[in-house]
Amino acid sequence: MTVTYLGSPTGGAEPLPLYSFRVPAGFPSPAADHLEGHISLDELFDLRAPHVYLVKVEGDSMQGAGIYSGDIVIVDRGREAEHGDIVIAAVNSEPVCKRLHRRDGAVILKSENPAYPPRYIMEGDDLVVWGVVRYSVRDHAQ
């Protein structure tokens, strides 16, 4: 799996309407009496924060986590990576998107696709965690 750094989000966005009803399998008309308020995607995803950036993911190794090739992930470089987090990292200068596992002093980067083996970080490997993946965005019109 490869990652492409897209940079920090720019520009502001108009707050979008948030409706209080659920759409189980149809397309009911969003009536004004269901309008709960407005929501800003900038605020929801903390996009304005200087420690947040976007990465485009290529490859199928994280499908089990719901991250597919072509998805854009929102990464928080200000958050300390913990066991179980999905991270953007560099292993020996090669960027990857994997799930971080720490067990008995060992560090393992795991794919979420059984076709890919775990990557054990060995003595002499250089691991730099660039940030924790907080959200993913997928274009369903493809």
ROVEXKE-857702 format. One record per residue: residue in one letter; x, y, z of N, C-alpha, C in turn; residue number from 1. Coordinates in Angstrom, 2 decimals. Atoms other than C-alpha are relative to their C-alpha. Example, Ala and Ser with C-alpha at 12.3 -4.5 7.8 and 13.67 -1.06 7.14 Angstrom:
% ROVEXKE-857702
<residu->a n_c1->0.89 n_c2->-1.19 n_c3->0.00 ca_c1->12.30 ca_c2->-4.50 ca_c3->7.80 c_c1->0.90 c_c2->1.20 c_c3->0.00 num->1> $
<residu->s n_c1->-0.82 n_c2->-1.19 n_c3->-0.06 ca_c1->13.67 ca_c2->-1.06 ca_c3->7.14 c_c1->-0.77 c_c2->1.09 c_c3->0.73 num->2> $
% end
This chain:
% ROVEXKE-857702
<residu->m n_c1->0.85 n_c2->-1.17 n_c3->0.00 ca_c1->0.00 ca_c2->0.00 ca_c3->0.00 c_c1->0.90 c_c2->1.22 c_c3->0.00 num->1> $
<residu->t n_c1->-0.75 n_c2->-1.25 n_c3->0.04 ca_c1->1.35 ca_c2->3.41 ca_c3->-0.88 c_c1->-0.89 c_c2->1.16 c_c3->0.43 num->2> $
<residu->v n_c1->0.73 n_c2->-1.18 n_c3->-0.43 ca_c1->0.36 ca_c2->6.82 ca_c3->0.39 c_c1->0.55 c_c2->1.20 c_c3->-0.73 num->3> $
<residu->t n_c1->-0.38 n_c2->-1.25 n_c3->0.64 ca_c1->0.44 ca_c2->10.22 ca_c3->-1.29 c_c1->-0.43 c_c2->1.14 c_c3->0.90 num->4> $
<residu->y n_c1->0.29 n_c2->-1.13 n_c3->-0.86 ca_c1->0.67 ca_c2->13.30 ca_c3->0.89 c_c1->-0.70 c_c2->1.07 c_c3->-0.82 num->5> $
<residu->l n_c1->0.77 n_c2->-1.02 n_c3->0.70 ca_c1->-1.99 ca_c2->15.79 ca_c3->-0.22 c_c1->0.13 c_c2->1.36 c_c3->0.65 num->6> $
<residu->g n_c1->-0.17 n_c2->-1.27 n_c3->-0.69 ca_c1->-1.15 ca_c2->18.49 ca_c3->2.31 c_c1->-1.10 c_c2->0.27 c_c3->0.98 num->7> $
<residu->s n_c1->1.02 n_c2->-0.43 n_c3->-0.95 ca_c1->-3.21 ca_c2->20.40 ca_c3->4.79 c_c1->-1.21 c_c2->0.52 c_c3->-0.74 num->8> $
<residu->p n_c1->1.21 n_c2->-0.53 n_c3->0.64 ca_c1->-6.82 ca_c2->21.24 ca_c3->3.94 c_c1->0.03 c_c2->1.53 c_c3->-0.02 num->9> $
<residu->t n_c1->0.06 n_c2->-1.46 n_c3->0.10 ca_c1->-7.38 ca_c2->24.80 ca_c3->2.76 c_c1->-1.41 c_c2->0.44 c_c3->-0.29 num->10> $
<residu->g n_c1->1.32 n_c2->-0.57 n_c3->0.31 ca_c1->-10.36 ca_c2->27.09 ca_c3->2.35 c_c1->-1.03 c_c2->-0.37 c_c3->1.03 num->11> $
<residu->g n_c1->1.09 n_c2->0.25 n_c3->-0.92 ca_c1->-13.52 ca_c2->27.26 ca_c3->4.35 c_c1->-1.15 c_c2->-0.65 c_c3->-0.73 num->12> $
<residu->a n_c1->1.16 n_c2->0.65 n_c3->0.59 ca_c1->-16.69 ca_c2->25.37 ca_c3->3.79 c_c1->-1.26 c_c2->0.54 c_c3->0.67 num->13> $
<residu->e n_c1->1.30 n_c2->-0.43 n_c3->-0.51 ca_c1->-20.29 ca_c2->26.43 ca_c3->4.20 c_c1->-0.55 c_c2->-1.11 c_c3->0.90 num->14> $
<residu->p n_c1->0.63 n_c2->1.04 n_c3->-0.83 ca_c1->-22.00 ca_c2->24.61 ca_c3->7.09 c_c1->-1.16 c_c2->-0.66 c_c3->-0.76 num->15> $
<residu->l n_c1->1.03 n_c2->0.78 n_c3->0.70 ca_c1->-24.28 ca_c2->21.89 ca_c3->5.77 c_c1->-1.15 c_c2->-0.32 c_c3->0.93 num->16> $
<residu->p n_c1->1.15 n_c2->0.35 n_c3->-0.86 ca_c1->-27.80 ca_c2->21.06 ca_c3->7.01 c_c1->0.14 c_c2->-1.41 c_c3->0.55 num->17> $
<residu->l n_c1->-0.01 n_c2->1.30 n_c3->-0.66 ca_c1->-28.03 ca_c2->18.17 ca_c3->9.46 c_c1->-1.43 c_c2->-0.34 c_c3->0.37 num->18> $
<residu->y n_c1->1.38 n_c2->0.40 n_c3->-0.25 ca_c1->-31.36 ca_c2->16.33 ca_c3->9.54 c_c1->-0.04 c_c2->-1.08 c_c3->1.07 num->19> $
<residu->s n_c1->0.09 n_c2->0.89 n_c3->-1.15 ca_c1->-32.55 ca_c2->14.37 ca_c3->12.56 c_c1->-0.57 c_c2->-1.37 c_c3->-0.32 num->20> $
<residu->f n_c1->0.56 n_c2->1.31 n_c3->0.30 ca_c1->-34.13 ca_c2->11.43 ca_c3->10.74 c_c1->1.06 c_c2->-0.89 c_c3->-0.63 num->21> $
<residu->r n_c1->-0.90 n_c2->0.99 n_c3->0.60 ca_c1->-32.41 ca_c2->8.26 ca_c3->9.55 c_c1->-0.61 c_c2->-0.47 c_c3->-1.31 num->22> $
<residu->v n_c1->0.46 n_c2->0.49 n_c3->1.28 ca_c1->-32.62 ca_c2->6.93 ca_c3->6.01 c_c1->0.40 c_c2->-1.47 c_c3->-0.10 num->23> $
<residu->p n_c1->-0.37 n_c2->1.40 n_c3->-0.03 ca_c1->-32.77 ca_c2->3.13 ca_c3->6.29 c_c1->0.21 c_c2->-0.62 c_c3->-1.38 num->24> $
<residu->a n_c1->-0.15 n_c2->0.62 n_c3->1.31 ca_c1->-33.27 ca_c2->2.21 ca_c3->2.63 c_c1->-0.70 c_c2->0.77 c_c3->-1.10 num->25> $
<residu->g n_c1->0.73 n_c2->-0.76 n_c3->1.00 ca_c1->-35.08 ca_c2->4.94 ca_c3->0.79 c_c1->0.48 c_c2->1.43 c_c3->-0.05 num->26> $
<residu->f n_c1->-0.36 n_c2->-1.39 n_c3->0.16 ca_c1->-35.03 ca_c2->8.59 ca_c3->-0.08 c_c1->-1.18 c_c2->0.90 c_c3->0.37 num->27> $
<residu->p n_c1->1.09 n_c2->-0.90 n_c3->-0.38 ca_c1->-37.63 ca_c2->10.46 ca_c3->1.96 c_c1->0.44 c_c2->1.44 c_c3->-0.18 num->28> $
<residu->s n_c1->-0.31 n_c2->-1.41 n_c3->0.17 ca_c1->-37.83 ca_c2->14.19 ca_c3->1.41 c_c1->0.44 c_c2->0.61 c_c3->1.33 num->29> $
<residu->p n_c1->-0.41 n_c2->-0.65 n_c3->-1.24 ca_c1->-35.84 ca_c2->16.14 ca_c3->3.97 c_c1->-0.88 c_c2->1.21 c_c3->0.27 num->30> $
<residu->a n_c1->0.93 n_c2->-1.08 n_c3->-0.32 ca_c1->-38.58 ca_c2->18.28 ca_c3->5.45 c_c1->0.64 c_c2->0.95 c_c3->1.01 num->31> $
<residu->a n_c1->-0.56 n_c2->-1.03 n_c3->-0.88 ca_c1->-37.81 ca_c2->21.51 ca_c3->7.29 c_c1->-0.20 c_c2->-0.35 c_c3->1.47 num->32> $
<residu->d n_c1->0.23 n_c2->0.31 n_c3->-1.40 ca_c1->-39.33 ca_c2->20.13 ca_c3->10.50 c_c1->0.97 c_c2->-1.05 c_c3->0.53 num->33> $
<residu->h n_c1->-1.02 n_c2->0.96 n_c3->-0.41 ca_c1->-36.57 ca_c2->17.49 ca_c3->10.58 c_c1->1.38 c_c2->0.64 c_c3->0.10 num->34> $
<residu->l n_c1->-1.29 n_c2->-0.67 n_c3->-0.03 ca_c1->-33.78 ca_c2->20.06 ca_c3->10.33 c_c1->0.44 c_c2->0.18 c_c3->1.45 num->35> $
<residu->e n_c1->-0.52 n_c2->-0.04 n_c3->-1.36 ca_c1->-31.69 ca_c2->19.66 ca_c3->13.49 c_c1->0.94 c_c2->1.18 c_c3->0.19 num->36> $
<residu->g n_c1->-0.95 n_c2->-1.10 n_c3->-0.08 ca_c1->-29.16 ca_c2->22.35 ca_c3->12.70 c_c1->0.94 c_c2->-0.07 c_c3->-1.19 num->37> $
<residu->h n_c1->-1.01 n_c2->0.03 n_c3->1.04 ca_c1->-26.08 ca_c2->22.88 ca_c3->10.62 c_c1->1.29 c_c2->-0.55 c_c3->0.58 num->38> $
<residu->i n_c1->-1.25 n_c2->0.58 n_c3->-0.45 ca_c1->-22.77 ca_c2->21.10 ca_c3->10.80 c_c1->1.10 c_c2->0.39 c_c3->-0.98 num->39> $
<residu->s n_c1->-1.15 n_c2->-0.35 n_c3->0.82 ca_c1->-19.38 ca_c2->22.15 ca_c3->9.51 c_c1->0.93 c_c2->-1.20 c_c3->-0.07 num->40> $
<residu->l n_c1->-0.94 n_c2->1.11 n_c3->0.15 ca_c1->-17.19 ca_c2->19.40 ca_c3->8.09 c_c1->1.38 c_c2->0.41 c_c3->0.50 num->41> $
<residu->d n_c1->-1.26 n_c2->-0.50 n_c3->-0.55 ca_c1->-14.20 ca_c2->21.58 ca_c3->9.00 c_c1->0.06 c_c2->-0.27 c_c3->1.50 num->42> $
<residu->e n_c1->0.03 n_c2->0.21 n_c3->-1.45 ca_c1->-15.26 ca_c2->21.41 ca_c3->12.65 c_c1->-0.11 c_c2->-1.47 c_c3->0.35 num->43> $
<residu->l n_c1->0.20 n_c2->1.41 n_c3->-0.28 ca_c1->-16.40 ca_c2->17.78 ca_c3->12.57 c_c1->1.30 c_c2->-0.79 c_c3->-0.10 num->44> $
<residu->f n_c1->-1.25 n_c2->0.72 n_c3->0.23 ca_c1->-13.07 ca_c2->16.54 ca_c3->11.20 c_c1->1.22 c_c2->0.77 c_c3->0.49 num->45> $
<residu->d n_c1->-1.07 n_c2->-0.83 n_c3->-0.53 ca_c1->-10.98 ca_c2->19.30 ca_c3->12.87 c_c1->1.00 c_c2->0.37 c_c3->-1.11 num->46> $
<residu->l n_c1->-0.83 n_c2->-0.23 n_c3->1.18 ca_c1->-9.69 ca_c2->20.20 ca_c3->9.40 c_c1->0.85 c_c2->1.26 c_c3->0.07 num->47> $
<residu->r n_c1->-0.75 n_c2->-1.26 n_c3->-0.09 ca_c1->-8.47 ca_c2->23.66 ca_c3->10.36 c_c1->1.22 c_c2->-0.10 c_c3->0.90 num->48> $
<residu->a n_c1->-1.11 n_c2->0.14 n_c3->-0.94 ca_c1->-6.05 ca_c2->22.37 ca_c3->12.98 c_c1->1.31 c_c2->-0.15 c_c3->-0.77 num->49> $
<residu->p n_c1->-1.27 n_c2->0.07 n_c3->0.72 ca_c1->-2.42 ca_c2->22.81 ca_c3->11.95 c_c1->0.66 c_c2->-1.38 c_c3->0.03 num->50> $
<residu->h n_c1->-0.58 n_c2->1.34 n_c3->-0.10 ca_c1->-1.64 ca_c2->19.23 ca_c3->12.99 c_c1->-0.76 c_c2->-1.04 c_c3->-0.81 num->51> $
<residu->v n_c1->0.80 n_c2->0.92 n_c3->0.80 ca_c1->-4.15 ca_c2->17.70 ca_c3->10.55 c_c1->0.41 c_c2->0.13 c_c3->-1.47 num->52> $
<residu->y n_c1->-0.30 n_c2->-0.02 n_c3->1.43 ca_c1->-3.29 ca_c2->16.71 ca_c3->6.98 c_c1->-0.71 c_c2->-1.16 c_c3->-0.70 num->53> $
<residu->l n_c1->0.71 n_c2->0.99 n_c3->0.82 ca_c1->-4.70 ca_c2->14.60 ca_c3->4.14 c_c1->1.00 c_c2->-0.87 c_c3->-0.75 num->54> $
<residu->v n_c1->-0.82 n_c2->0.96 n_c3->0.72 ca_c1->-3.23 ca_c2->11.49 ca_c3->2.52 c_c1->-0.92 c_c2->-0.84 c_c3->-0.89 num->55> $
<residu->k n_c1->0.73 n_c2->0.92 n_c3->0.89 ca_c1->-4.47 ca_c2->9.52 ca_c3->-0.50 c_c1->0.67 c_c2->-1.37 c_c3->0.08 num->56> $
<residu->v n_c1->-0.49 n_c2->1.36 n_c3->-0.20 ca_c1->-4.11 ca_c2->5.77 ca_c3->0.01 c_c1->-0.18 c_c2->-0.81 c_c3->-1.29 num->57> $
<residu->e n_c1->0.08 n_c2->0.88 n_c3->1.16 ca_c1->-3.36 ca_c2->3.32 ca_c3->-2.81 c_c1->0.34 c_c2->-1.42 c_c3->0.45 num->58> $
<residu->g n_c1->-0.25 n_c2->1.40 n_c3->-0.35 ca_c1->-3.54 ca_c2->-0.46 ca_c3->-2.46 c_c1->-1.15 c_c2->-0.58 c_c3->0.81 num->59> $
<residu->d n_c1->1.13 n_c2->0.69 n_c3->-0.64 ca_c1->-5.79 ca_c2->-3.04 ca_c3->-0.81 c_c1->0.34 c_c2->-0.60 c_c3->1.36 num->60> $
<residu->s n_c1->-0.42 n_c2->0.65 n_c3->-1.24 ca_c1->-3.91 ca_c2->-3.94 ca_c3->2.38 c_c1->-0.80 c_c2->0.43 c_c3->1.22 num->61> $
<residu->m n_c1->0.76 n_c2->-0.46 n_c3->-1.16 ca_c1->-6.27 ca_c2->-1.97 ca_c3->4.67 c_c1->-1.52 c_c2->-0.12 c_c3->-0.20 num->62> $
<residu->q n_c1->1.43 n_c2->0.17 n_c3->0.28 ca_c1->-9.63 ca_c2->-3.08 ca_c3->3.23 c_c1->-0.80 c_c2->-0.46 c_c3->1.21 num->63> $
<residu->g n_c1->0.70 n_c2->0.50 n_c3->-1.18 ca_c1->-10.57 ca_c2->-4.89 ca_c3->6.43 c_c1->-0.33 c_c2->1.09 c_c3->1.01 num->64> $
<residu->a n_c1->0.27 n_c2->-1.15 n_c3->-0.87 ca_c1->-10.47 ca_c2->-1.54 ca_c3->8.22 c_c1->-0.89 c_c2->1.01 c_c3->-0.69 num->65> $
<residu->g n_c1->0.88 n_c2->-0.91 n_c3->0.73 ca_c1->-12.69 ca_c2->0.04 ca_c3->5.58 c_c1->0.74 c_c2->1.08 c_c3->-0.76 num->66> $
<residu->i n_c1->-0.79 n_c2->-0.95 n_c3->0.77 ca_c1->-9.86 ca_c2->1.91 ca_c3->3.84 c_c1->0.36 c_c2->-0.67 c_c3->-1.31 num->67> $
<residu->y n_c1->-0.17 n_c2->0.60 n_c3->1.33 ca_c1->-9.83 ca_c2->1.19 ca_c3->0.10 c_c1->0.91 c_c2->0.87 c_c3->-0.86 num->68> $
<residu->s n_c1->-0.88 n_c2->-0.71 n_c3->0.92 ca_c1->-7.52 ca_c2->2.16 ca_c3->-2.72 c_c1->-0.73 c_c2->1.22 c_c3->-0.57 num->69> $
<residu->g n_c1->0.59 n_c2->-1.24 n_c3->0.47 ca_c1->-8.19 ca_c2->5.77 ca_c3->-3.72 c_c1->-0.65 c_c2->0.83 c_c3->1.10 num->70> $
<residu->d n_c1->0.58 n_c2->-0.76 n_c3->-1.11 ca_c1->-9.59 ca_c2->6.78 ca_c3->-0.32 c_c1->0.97 c_c2->1.09 c_c3->0.46 num->71> $
<residu->i n_c1->-0.79 n_c2->-1.05 n_c3->-0.63 ca_c1->-8.40 ca_c2->9.96 ca_c3->1.34 c_c1->-0.19 c_c2->-0.17 c_c3->1.50 num->72> $
<residu->v n_c1->0.09 n_c2->0.11 n_c3->-1.45 ca_c1->-7.57 ca_c2->9.66 ca_c3->5.02 c_c1->0.41 c_c2->1.33 c_c3->0.63 num->73> $
<residu->i n_c1->-0.28 n_c2->-1.21 n_c3->-0.77 ca_c1->-7.53 ca_c2->12.50 ca_c3->7.53 c_c1->0.90 c_c2->-0.43 c_c3->1.16 num->74> $
<residu->v n_c1->-1.04 n_c2->0.45 n_c3->-0.91 ca_c1->-4.40 ca_c2->12.20 ca_c3->9.65 c_c1->0.30 c_c2->1.09 c_c3->1.03 num->75> $
<residu->d n_c1->-0.31 n_c2->-0.90 n_c3->-1.11 ca_c1->-3.67 ca_c2->13.78 ca_c3->13.04 c_c1->1.43 c_c2->-0.28 c_c3->0.46 num->76> $
<residu->r n_c1->-1.39 n_c2->0.20 n_c3->-0.41 ca_c1->0.06 ca_c2->14.20 ca_c3->13.58 c_c1->0.25 c_c2->0.48 c_c3->1.42 num->77> $
<residu->g n_c1->-0.14 n_c2->-0.47 n_c3->-1.37 ca_c1->-0.54 ca_c2->15.77 ca_c3->17.00 c_c1->-0.42 c_c2->-1.04 c_c3->1.03 num->78> $
<residu->r n_c1->0.47 n_c2->1.04 n_c3->-0.92 ca_c1->-1.98 ca_c2->12.59 ca_c3->18.50 c_c1->1.06 c_c2->-1.09 c_c3->0.14 num->79> $
<residu->e n_c1->-0.97 n_c2->1.06 n_c3->-0.26 ca_c1->0.31 ca_c2->10.03 ca_c3->20.12 c_c1->-0.59 c_c2->-1.34 c_c3->-0.47 num->80> $
<residu->a n_c1->0.47 n_c2->1.29 n_c3->0.52 ca_c1->0.00 ca_c2->6.68 ca_c3->18.30 c_c1->0.01 c_c2->-1.04 c_c3->1.11 num->81> $
<residu->e n_c1->0.14 n_c2->1.03 n_c3->-1.01 ca_c1->-1.24 ca_c2->3.90 ca_c3->20.56 c_c1->-0.25 c_c2->-1.35 c_c3->-0.66 num->82> $
<residu->h n_c1->0.28 n_c2->1.35 n_c3->0.47 ca_c1->-1.60 ca_c2->0.15 ca_c3->20.21 c_c1->-1.41 c_c2->-0.07 c_c3->-0.60 num->83> $
<residu->g n_c1->1.29 n_c2->0.15 n_c3->0.66 ca_c1->-4.40 ca_c2->-0.58 ca_c3->17.75 c_c1->-0.36 c_c2->1.13 c_c3->-0.94 num->84> $
<residu->d n_c1->0.28 n_c2->-1.13 n_c3->0.89 ca_c1->-4.33 ca_c2->2.80 ca_c3->15.97 c_c1->0.44 c_c2->-0.33 c_c3->-1.43 num->85> $
<residu->i n_c1->-0.46 n_c2->0.03 n_c3->1.39 ca_c1->-4.15 ca_c2->2.99 ca_c3->12.19 c_c1->0.88 c_c2->1.22 c_c3->-0.17 num->86> $
<residu->v n_c1->-0.98 n_c2->-1.09 n_c3->0.10 ca_c1->-1.10 ca_c2->5.08 ca_c3->11.38 c_c1->0.50 c_c2->0.16 c_c3->-1.43 num->87> $
<residu->i n_c1->-0.83 n_c2->-0.25 n_c3->1.17 ca_c1->0.69 ca_c2->6.69 ca_c3->8.50 c_c1->1.42 c_c2->0.06 c_c3->0.56 num->88> $
<residu->a n_c1->-1.36 n_c2->0.10 n_c3->-0.53 ca_c1->4.34 ca_c2->5.82 ca_c3->9.07 c_c1->0.97 c_c2->-0.21 c_c3->-1.15 num->89> $
<residu->a n_c1->-1.06 n_c2->0.30 n_c3->0.94 ca_c1->7.64 ca_c2->5.47 ca_c3->7.30 c_c1->0.86 c_c2->-1.09 c_c3->0.62 num->90> $
<residu->v n_c1->-0.89 n_c2->1.07 n_c3->-0.42 ca_c1->9.57 ca_c2->2.23 ca_c3->7.61 c_c1->1.19 c_c2->0.03 c_c3->-0.95 num->91> $
<residu->n n_c1->-1.21 n_c2->-0.16 n_c3->0.82 ca_c1->13.12 ca_c2->2.78 ca_c3->6.40 c_c1->-0.28 c_c2->0.93 c_c3->-1.18 num->92> $
<residu->s n_c1->0.35 n_c2->-1.07 n_c3->0.95 ca_c1->11.82 ca_c2->5.88 ca_c3->4.56 c_c1->-1.09 c_c2->-0.37 c_c3->-0.99 num->93> $
<residu->e n_c1->1.10 n_c2->0.40 n_c3->0.88 ca_c1->9.00 ca_c2->3.95 ca_c3->2.83 c_c1->-1.34 c_c2->0.25 c_c3->0.70 num->94> $
<residu->p n_c1->1.27 n_c2->-0.30 n_c3->-0.67 ca_c1->5.55 ca_c2->5.41 ca_c3->3.66 c_c1->-1.00 c_c2->-1.15 c_c3->-0.12 num->95> $
<residu->v n_c1->1.01 n_c2->1.07 n_c3->-0.05 ca_c1->2.82 ca_c2->2.97 ca_c3->4.69 c_c1->-1.19 c_c2->0.46 c_c3->0.83 num->96> $
<residu->c n_c1->1.18 n_c2->-0.15 n_c3->-0.84 ca_c1->-0.67 ca_c2->2.92 ca_c3->6.14 c_c1->-0.28 c_c2->-1.38 c_c3->0.58 num->97> $
<residu->k n_c1->0.15 n_c2->1.30 n_c3->-0.67 ca_c1->-0.97 ca_c2->0.10 ca_c3->8.71 c_c1->-0.57 c_c2->0.20 c_c3->1.40 num->98> $
<residu->r n_c1->0.44 n_c2->-0.03 n_c3->-1.39 ca_c1->-2.39 ca_c2->-0.79 ca_c3->12.11 c_c1->1.20 c_c2->-0.29 c_c3->0.89 num->99> $
<residu->l n_c1->-1.13 n_c2->0.11 n_c3->-0.91 ca_c1->0.13 ca_c2->-0.33 ca_c3->14.92 c_c1->-0.32 c_c2->-0.97 c_c3->1.13 num->100> $
<residu->h n_c1->0.13 n_c2->0.94 n_c3->-1.11 ca_c1->0.59 ca_c2->-3.20 ca_c3->17.37 c_c1->1.29 c_c2->0.05 c_c3->0.81 num->101> $
<residu->r n_c1->-1.13 n_c2->0.07 n_c3->-0.92 ca_c1->2.84 ca_c2->-3.15 ca_c3->20.39 c_c1->-0.28 c_c2->-1.14 c_c3->0.96 num->102> $
<residu->r n_c1->0.22 n_c2->1.17 n_c3->-0.84 ca_c1->3.28 ca_c2->-6.42 ca_c3->22.21 c_c1->1.34 c_c2->-0.47 c_c3->0.56 num->103> $
<residu->d n_c1->-1.21 n_c2->0.48 n_c3->-0.68 ca_c1->5.94 ca_c2->-7.44 ca_c3->24.75 c_c1->1.25 c_c2->0.69 c_c3->-0.51 num->104> $
<residu->g n_c1->-1.15 n_c2->-0.77 n_c3->0.45 ca_c1->8.26 ca_c2->-4.67 ca_c3->23.57 c_c1->0.21 c_c2->-0.02 c_c3->-1.50 num->105> $
<residu->a n_c1->-0.13 n_c2->0.07 n_c3->1.46 ca_c1->7.85 ca_c2->-5.60 ca_c3->19.90 c_c1->-0.99 c_c2->0.97 c_c3->-0.65 num->106> $
<residu->v n_c1->0.88 n_c2->-0.87 n_c3->0.79 ca_c1->6.40 ca_c2->-3.21 ca_c3->17.33 c_c1->-0.29 c_c2->-0.71 c_c3->-1.31 num->107> $
<residu->i n_c1->0.43 n_c2->0.69 n_c3->1.20 ca_c1->4.39 ca_c2->-4.71 ca_c3->14.48 c_c1->-0.97 c_c2->0.91 c_c3->-0.75 num->108> $
<residu->l n_c1->0.95 n_c2->-0.70 n_c3->0.85 ca_c1->2.64 ca_c2->-2.99 ca_c3->11.58 c_c1->-0.79 c_c2->-1.05 c_c3->-0.75 num->109> $
<residu->k n_c1->0.84 n_c2->1.04 n_c3->0.58 ca_c1->-0.31 ca_c2->-5.09 ca_c3->10.48 c_c1->-0.92 c_c2->0.57 c_c3->-1.07 num->110> $
<residu->s n_c1->0.98 n_c2->-0.29 n_c3->1.04 ca_c1->-2.37 ca_c2->-5.00 ca_c3->7.32 c_c1->-1.35 c_c2->-0.48 c_c3->0.48 num->111> $
<residu->e n_c1->1.35 n_c2->0.46 n_c3->-0.29 ca_c1->-6.12 ca_c2->-5.45 ca_c3->7.45 c_c1->-0.52 c_c2->-0.79 c_c3->-1.19 num->112> $
<residu->n n_c1->0.32 n_c2->0.89 n_c3->1.12 ca_c1->-6.07 ca_c2->-7.93 ca_c3->4.60 c_c1->0.89 c_c2->-1.22 c_c3->0.20 num->113> $
<residu->p n_c1->-0.80 n_c2->1.19 n_c3->-0.29 ca_c1->-4.97 ca_c2->-11.54 ca_c3->5.21 c_c1->1.00 c_c2->-0.36 c_c3->-1.10 num->114> $
<residu->a n_c1->-0.95 n_c2->0.27 n_c3->1.09 ca_c1->-3.12 ca_c2->-11.54 ca_c3->1.87 c_c1->1.37 c_c2->0.61 c_c3->0.28 num->115> $
<residu->y n_c1->-1.25 n_c2->-0.69 n_c3->-0.31 ca_c1->-0.41 ca_c2->-9.37 ca_c3->3.47 c_c1->0.49 c_c2->-0.38 c_c3->1.39 num->116> $
<residu->p n_c1->-0.53 n_c2->0.37 n_c3->-1.32 ca_c1->1.88 ca_c2->-10.53 ca_c3->6.28 c_c1->0.28 c_c2->1.23 c_c3->0.85 num->117> $
<residu->p n_c1->-0.37 n_c2->-1.13 n_c3->-0.88 ca_c1->2.59 ca_c2->-8.36 ca_c3->9.32 c_c1->1.46 c_c2->0.39 c_c3->-0.24 num->118> $
<residu->r n_c1->-1.37 n_c2->-0.51 n_c3->0.15 ca_c1->5.71 ca_c2->-6.19 ca_c3->9.20 c_c1->0.54 c_c2->0.24 c_c3->1.40 num->119> $
<residu->y n_c1->-0.63 n_c2->-0.14 n_c3->-1.30 ca_c1->7.81 ca_c2->-6.68 ca_c3->12.32 c_c1->1.12 c_c2->1.03 c_c3->-0.12 num->120> $
<residu->i n_c1->-1.07 n_c2->-1.00 n_c3->-0.03 ca_c1->10.03 ca_c2->-3.71 ca_c3->13.14 c_c1->1.17 c_c2->-0.62 c_c3->0.75 num->121> $
<residu->m n_c1->-1.17 n_c2->0.66 n_c3->-0.54 ca_c1->13.45 ca_c2->-5.18 ca_c3->13.71 c_c1->1.05 c_c2->1.01 c_c3->0.43 num->122> $
<residu->e n_c1->-1.12 n_c2->-0.85 n_c3->-0.38 ca_c1->16.58 ca_c2->-3.78 ca_c3->15.30 c_c1->0.69 c_c2->0.47 c_c3->-1.29 num->123> $
<residu->g n_c1->-0.61 n_c2->-0.56 n_c3->1.22 ca_c1->18.14 ca_c2->-1.48 ca_c3->12.70 c_c1->-1.01 c_c2->0.62 c_c3->-0.95 num->124> $
<residu->d n_c1->1.04 n_c2->-0.65 n_c3->0.81 ca_c1->14.79 ca_c2->-0.58 ca_c3->11.10 c_c1->-0.24 c_c2->1.40 c_c3->0.53 num->125> $
<residu->d n_c1->0.33 n_c2->-1.36 n_c3->-0.39 ca_c1->13.89 ca_c2->3.08 ca_c3->11.14 c_c1->-1.50 c_c2->0.19 c_c3->-0.17 num->126> $
<residu->l n_c1->1.45 n_c2->-0.21 n_c3->0.02 ca_c1->10.22 ca_c2->3.62 ca_c3->12.06 c_c1->-0.29 c_c2->1.41 c_c3->0.49 num->127> $
<residu->v n_c1->0.45 n_c2->-1.33 n_c3->-0.38 ca_c1->8.77 ca_c2->7.13 ca_c3->12.10 c_c1->-1.51 c_c2->0.05 c_c3->-0.23 num->128> $
<residu->v n_c1->1.46 n_c2->-0.13 n_c3->0.13 ca_c1->5.04 ca_c2->7.51 ca_c3->12.80 c_c1->-0.30 c_c2->1.45 c_c3->-0.34 num->129> $
<residu->w n_c1->0.32 n_c2->-1.34 n_c3->0.49 ca_c1->3.78 ca_c2->10.50 ca_c3->10.82 c_c1->-1.34 c_c2->0.50 c_c3->0.53 num->130> $
<residu->g n_c1->1.28 n_c2->-0.43 n_c3->-0.53 ca_c1->0.33 ca_c2->10.53 ca_c3->12.38 c_c1->-0.98 c_c2->-1.16 c_c3->0.10 num->131> $
<residu->v n_c1->1.06 n_c2->0.98 n_c3->-0.22 ca_c1->-2.82 ca_c2->8.66 ca_c3->13.39 c_c1->-1.16 c_c2->0.31 c_c3->-0.93 num->132> $
<residu->v n_c1->1.16 n_c2->-0.16 n_c3->0.89 ca_c1->-5.61 ca_c2->8.12 ca_c3->10.87 c_c1->-1.23 c_c2->0.14 c_c3->0.86 num->133> $
<residu->r n_c1->1.21 n_c2->-0.25 n_c3->-0.78 ca_c1->-8.79 ca_c2->9.61 ca_c3->12.31 c_c1->-1.26 c_c2->-0.31 c_c3->-0.80 num->134> $
<residu->y n_c1->1.18 n_c2->0.18 n_c3->0.85 ca_c1->-11.23 ca_c2->9.44 ca_c3->9.37 c_c1->0.46 c_c2->-0.40 c_c3->-1.39 num->135> $
<residu->s n_c1->-0.26 n_c2->0.25 n_c3->1.41 ca_c1->-11.43 ca_c2->8.18 ca_c3->5.82 c_c1->-1.18 c_c2->0.51 c_c3->-0.81 num->136> $
<residu->v n_c1->1.00 n_c2->-0.56 n_c3->0.90 ca_c1->-13.31 ca_c2->9.66 ca_c3->2.88 c_c1->0.05 c_c2->-0.80 c_c3->-1.29 num->137> $
<residu->r n_c1->0.07 n_c2->0.82 n_c3->1.22 ca_c1->-14.48 ca_c2->7.60 ca_c3->-0.09 c_c1->-1.00 c_c2->0.63 c_c3->-0.97 num->138> $
<residu->d n_c1->0.88 n_c2->-0.48 n_c3->1.05 ca_c1->-16.00 ca_c2->8.71 ca_c3->-3.38 c_c1->-0.84 c_c2->-1.19 c_c3->-0.47 num->139> $
<residu->h n_c1->0.87 n_c2->1.12 n_c3->0.36 ca_c1->-18.98 ca_c2->6.38 ca_c3->-3.89 c_c1->-0.53 c_c2->0.10 c_c3->-1.42 num->140> $
<residu->a n_c1->0.47 n_c2->-0.16 n_c3->1.37 ca_c1->-19.62 ca_c2->7.70 ca_c3->-7.40 c_c1->0.92 c_c2->-0.68 c_c3->-1.00 num->141> $
<residu->q n_c1->-0.98 n_c2->0.62 n_c3->0.91 ca_c1->-16.65 ca_c2->5.81 ca_c3->-8.85 c_c1->-0.56 c_c2->-1.26 c_c3->-0.62 num->142> $
% end
